[in-house]
Amino acid sequence: FFSETSVTDYAAATACRTDRYTAFFNAMLDRGVMLAPSAFEAWFVSTAHEQADIDETLAAAEPAFAAAAAVA
């Protein structure tokens, strides 16, 4: 979640910055990493993911986090 506070319940989850998740999601997609389109869906790593997949995701995440932080 993109939030200034810990998300521990439904109210905190719905108060998060979904606009920042949208920017993060689109930046990751632009870099070839497909995530769940909703900020409220879980992510899973599976045995089908190899180290190269994880490395690619981490490399894409840094500029994607920057894109999310740039949302006013």
Secondary structure, 3 states (H helix, E strand, C coil): CCCCCCCCCHHHHHCCCHHHHHHHHHHHHHCCCCCCCCCCCCCCCCCCCCHHHHHHHHHHHHHHHHHHHCCC
